[in-house]
């Protein structure tokens, strides 16, 4: 596993982290013993950064609870990232984040579920927020108390990130970035590099599509991916993404090698993002972790994009396969 400094935070982190949305039953039921074993397998395979949120899980908060339970006796070996600002969103009972006291209350609740007295990174989970002043004041106060080491925001919108970074105090941003979603490349990631903001890349396998194991015959029934069938626009995008993945299979070996290539594509960006794929079993997280052993060259990254966008007639498809593994 490769390790590097997380931006200017002072944290030394693994190139691959683990997202824990999956261990809270929203991606299908997962038994607690399997969830705990998955977290511990991540550590055994060199992963030392775990991402979670107060809102993850059925019931709400279950992902944090399970992560905290799995890390008993191992807290000093890992870095924890959590997020506040969406408690109750799924159940229609949103906690209004209108005062600094609410920020403080939600962070304390997260620490309780995680069984820790501090979190390494706390993020605002309102990705479209207009006025982040309550979070900024609250996070600064909690940082002074030693309850959080540093803070940032989870957003895909550059204008929102700039608002949150108004005093150049945003040290971490979590954003959607993968081979299938490169919208952050033209402006978002360069801004982060310029301002020393570390990047956590969520969705590096695009909710599992870049595992290479799904086809147009696959049917997703979990509470997250079932949203792909809400309307024709989303269904059409799903079909287009699956077609792109099929093109990638022509240049890479299926299964693990595709996962490795997709994760290394993310971690090899010059801003050094930490990819935080989810996992639902010890075997899955071990496979993800293996991608952290090396990086892709700029030429390899460019060639993956070329294959992804090829229409099948490109001479790229006649060239030798990329060896990733």
C-alpha positions, -999 to 999 in steps of 0.1 A, spaced: 0 0 0 12 35 -9 9 63 17 11 100 14 3 132 32 -34 142 30 -30 177 16 -19 200 44 -37 182 72 -6 164 85 -23 130 82 -4 102 66 -30 82 47 -33 51 25 -39 57 -12 -71 36 -9 -95 42 19 -128 25 28 -162 41 25 -186 26 50 -220 36 35 -223 -1 23 -220 -16 58 -252 0 70 -278 -20 51 -286 7 25 -269 -14 -2 -286 -45 9 -287 -63 42 -253 -71 56 -249 -90 89 -231 -72 117 -203 -98 120 -196 -95 82 -196 -57 85 -171 -58 114 -149 -83 96 -149 -61 65 -135 -31 84 -109 -53 101 -99 -68 68 -93 -33 55 -69 -26 83 -51 -59 77 -47 -49 41 -31 -16 48 -61 8 47 -59 34 74 -86 59 63 -123 53 68 -151 75 56 -186 76 71 -215 99 79 -241 104 105 -268 98 79 -255 64 66 -274 33 75 -308 18 81 -315 27 108 -298 61 105 -264 61 121 -258 24 118 -227 27 96 -210 49 123 -220 25 150 -206 -5 133 -174 13 123 -169 24 159 -175 -12 172 -151 -27 146 -123 -2 156 -124 -9 194 -88 -13 204 -75 -1 170 -85 36 170 -49 47 171 -42 29 138 -67 47 116 -79 81 105 -117 87 107 -137 110 84 -173 117 91 -200 141 79 -229 159 95 -258 179 80 -282 152 66 -295 135 97 -331 124 91 -331 134 54 -342 100 42 -369 97 69 -383 132 65 -372 144 99 -342 166 90 -323 181 119 -321 219 111 -285 230 111 -293 266 119 -271 273 149 -236 265 161 -251 245 189 -267 221 164 -233 216 147 -218 209 181 -246 185 191 -243 165 158 -206 162 161 -208 150 197 -234 124 186 -211 112 158 -182 108 183 -205 88 205 -215 64 178 -179 61 166 -167 53 202 -140 80 200 -132 113 216 -121 129 184 -125 126 146 -96 133 122 -118 151 95 -153 164 99 -172 174 67 -203 195 61 -227 171 42 -248 198 26 -233 199 -9 -254 228 -22 -252 250 9 -256 288 3 -243 301 36 -218 278 55 -210 302 83 -227 281 110 -206 251 100 -174 272 98 -179 287 132 -189 254 147 -160 235 132 -135 261 143 -148 259 179 -147 221 179 -112 221 165 -101 244 193 -115 219 218 -96 190 201 -128 172 191 -119 174 154 -85 177 139 -95 194 107 -126 200 85 -140 205 51 -171 198 29 -186 171 7 -196 187 -25 -193 184 -63 -199 222 -69 -169 245 -72 -189 276 -62 -199 258 -30 -163 248 -22 -152 284 -27 -178 296 -3 -167 271 23 -130 280 17 -137 318 21 -110 321 48 -87 294 33 -95 271 62 -111 242 42 -85 215 43 -105 185 28 -132 181 2 -150 149 -7 -162 148 -43 -175 123 -69 -147 113 -92 -142 82 -113 -134 70 -149 -171 74 -156 -174 108 -139 -146 132 -147 -165 164 -143 -141 175 -116 -110 175 -138 -113 208 -157 -117 232 -127 -126 216 -94 -94 195 -90 -70 223 -102 -86 246 -76 -80 220 -49 -44 217 -59 -39 255 -60 -53 259 -25 -38 229 -8 -72 212 -3 -70 174 0 -94 153 -21 -114 122 -10 -128 106 -41 -162 91 -35 -178 68 -61 -144 58 -76 -161 26 -89 -193 45 -98 -215 26 -74 -200 -7 -85 -204 -3 -123 -166 -2 -127 -163 -36 -111 -171 -50 -146 -196 -76 -132 -228 -60 -144 -247 -59 -177 -279 -45 -191 -296 -75 -177 -286 -66 -142 -314 -53 -119 -305 -32 -89 -329 -34 -60 -309 -18 -31 -322 16 -18 -293 34 -35 -290 21 -71 -327 15 -75 -329 52 -82 -314 46 -116 -348 34 -128 -368 65 -116 -370 80 -151 -358 75 -187 -329 99 -184 -313 79 -156 -320 46 -172 -304 58 -204 -273 70 -186 -270 36 -169 -271 19 -203 -245 43 -217 -222 38 -187 -225 0 -190 -215 3 -227 -184 23 -217 -174 -3 -191 -178 -30 -218 -153 -10 -240 -128 -9 -211 -130 -47 -209 -115 -49 -243 -82 -34 -230 -81 -49 -195 -87 -83 -180 -122 -86 -164 -129 -85 -127 -101 -75 -104 -80 -59 -130 -107 -35 -140 -113 -26 -104 -76 -20 -100 -73 1 -131 -104 22 -121 -91 29 -86 -55 36 -98 -69 60 -124 -83 81 -95 -54 78 -71 -29 87 -99 -43 122 -105 -17 148 -96 -38 161 -67 -33 127 -51 -69 119 -42 -77 91 -17 -102 67 -33 -128 56 -9 -147 27 -24 -172 8 -3 -172 -29 4 -196 -55 18 -172 -83 25 -136 -89 36 -128 -102 2 -141 -71 -16 -121 -47 6 -89 -68 2 -94 -65 -36 -98 -28 -34 -68 -24 -12 -45 -42 -37 -50 -12 -61 -31 9 -36 2 -7 -43 11 13 -74 0 43 -96 -7 47 -133 15 68 -155 -1 99 -172 1 80 -205 -18 50 -190 -45 73 -176 -49 90 -209 -52 57 -227 -79 44 -204 -99 75 -211 -94 70 -249 -107 34 -246 -136 46 -226 -147 71 -252 -139 50 -282 -168 40 -305 -154 6 -314 -138 17 -346 -107 33 -331 -73 18 -338 -68 19 -301 -87 -14 -299 -61 -30 -320 -33 -22 -296 -20 -45 -268 -39 -46 -235 -27 -25 -206 -12 -46 -179 -26 -36 -145 -24 -58 -115 
